[in-house]
Structure formats: C-alpha cells, structure tokens
C-alpha cells in the first residue's frame, strides 16, 4: 500500500542500530501521522527494515507505541523537583522546562505522538493520563496550595492545549513564537494555574 | 467490515429526517471515534440508512465532517460580544460560555470531533484554526489589552487543552468536576490569559 519502497540497508536482527532506527522512525510517524495512520509497514519502510523485524523487536503496534513514546530520562524528575525553588517563580521554571521539551525534536515528537494518539486510541490516552497524573500531581503536591490535584490537571491542560495549538493546529502567532517568547507567555499562566486563585462554585 | 448490520428504517432520499439522522450519527462518530475511525459505512449504519445515501447528501467524508462540525448558531456571536461587559470579569463570562458549550451534548460533540479530527487530518486542523482565529481574536481585539492575537491563541489553547484533558484523556478530578466548579477553575485562568501579564522574552 505504501508508495515508498523500503530501502533495506543491510540491517539484520542482531544489529544494535536496528532497534534505534525503528524507534526513531516510529516516533516520527506517530508524531506526524497519528496512531492510526502510522502503520508498521510505513515505519519499517522509513527505518529501512522489513516489517517482520518491527514485530520481532516490538511484538505489536501498541507495544511499539508504548516503548517509543517515552520522554527523555530525567524529564519527570526535573518537573517533580521544580517545587524546591521559590513558589513565586514556579510558573517561570515550569515554562522553561516545558518549552525545553517542545524545542527538543525527539521529546517534542513523543509529546505530539501521545497527544495525536490519545485522540484515536484509548491506550494512548491512558499514557497521557498517567504522565499528567504522575508528573503534574507530584509537582503540585510539593507546593503549599489548596486543591493540588485540580491545579495539576489544569496545568497539564494548559501545556497540552499549547502544544496542540502550536504544533498540531499551528495557529499564528503562537506557532512561530520563539522559545523565550513562549516562556514569557506561559510563565504567568502556569503561575496562575499552580498558585493563583480558584473560584468557589 | 462493520459488525453492525445497518438497520434500515425505510428512510428515503426525499425524507427530511434522513439528513438530520445522518448528521447526528456523523457528529457522534467523529466525536467518539475520531476522523479516521468514523467510516461512512459505520455512520450510515448508525443512522439506519444505506451508505450511498450519505454520499448522496454529503459527497465525501471531508464534506460531511465540515457540514456536521458546526457549533450551534449564535455561539460565535455570544463569544464575540463578551467583551462588551466589564473587563475585570471577562474570564468569568467566557468560562460560563465555554462550559455551556461543553455541557450541551451536540455542541460538545462538535468540539471534540474537531479536536480528535485535527490530530489526524489537516482539514480538521484548519477548521479548529479558523474558529480560534475568528472567535478568540474577535474577543481579544474588543478588549483594551496588549498583544491581543497572542492572548487569543493562549486563551484558545487553554480551552482546547481543558476539553482534551476532561473528555478525551479523562484525567481526574477534572473529568468528574461539575459545571459550576469547572467555571470556577477556568474563570481566573481565562482572566489571566485575556487581561493578565505577559512577560517579555
């Protein structure tokens, strides 16, 4: 079905680069095409391997998605430890970490792959849910604020919505904003979500 | 391919209810399954009509998506006119309109159908983009604030992210929050995005 002929580069199952090549191709495909359109066949073609090798390494598309959709080691820890600094600049620090993730191509692909995947696939939605619940709740719980769980979810919503509008819908002028300007836009917003007022219903 | 046998209810092309039945079925399918998984065959089955009738009325899946993914008449006008009230409660008024859309099942399906669609399909992403650019920019431009376009995009991002987290990822406690509590959570956040500080890069 693919119009691209697989360019086999002589990689064999034992080749340590094969798994990395598949991982990179899968991450890009999930981020750019979404879960349903990122087929094992297309990922194999992009990686220059036989589709059977993808199955050999990753068993299934679900498992492949789970394995390649991991944020860089340390990202969760960096977020969890942000609460150790002054509370009145927590929004600034979180904005810097978030924009750092957005500006790292691999990390951004993971982030976008999860968001696109969550729209079509309940397992991908679970992965987003677990990350928001773990990283954001840990951060909010480390602050001296009311309703930490609700603040965590609101903060996660703002980060997800910003990624969606900037990279998937590509609204302007948000899409072409440079990193420091995006930090300046997000910092007061995240300060509000983590430490500002929540109105009583 | 569908495991559901179409339940034909005797509707004919001239039946004025047919178009409404297809519209309702399509809106639900796009909102719940996403663009790629909402097939014309499945939509026809849910509407109780022959797939050929769907094509007769709507030409293509793209056109069907565009036609059924319209917010209720008046929604855009309500948002655009929010700026006429006091600036210090604009966040509260916008939060009430947004939550009103979320709590209306048809309007929510339109909103979610667009978001899910945007993840997979550039035309759906364009539809989200046009709405954010039209409704949010009109609102922000009516306020006496700096950087109105950037505020509009940030505000749209928060609304999209909240819908995504609440209805697609279903993070708790956000997913089970009642309407008034969600208004209370969103109001200060939207007040910040529309009228609060934006830091210089």
Interface residues (C-beta under 8 A of the other chain):
Chain A: X33 X34 X36 X37 X92 X115 X116 X118 X119 X120 X125 X128 X129 X132 X133 X149 X150 X153 X154 X156 X157 X158 X159 X160 X161 X162 X164 X165 X166 X168 X169 X170 X171 X172 X173 X174 X177 X178 X180 X181 X183 X184 X185 X187 X188 X189 X192 X193 X196 X197 X198 X199 X200 X201
Chain B: X33 X34 X36 X37 X92 X115 X116 X118 X119 X120 X125 X128 X129 X132 X133 X149 X150 X153 X154 X156 X157 X158 X159 X160 X161 X162 X164 X165 X166 X168 X169 X170 X171 X172 X173 X174 X177 X178 X180 X181 X183 X184 X185 X187 X188 X189 X192 X193 X196 X197 X198 X199 X200 X201
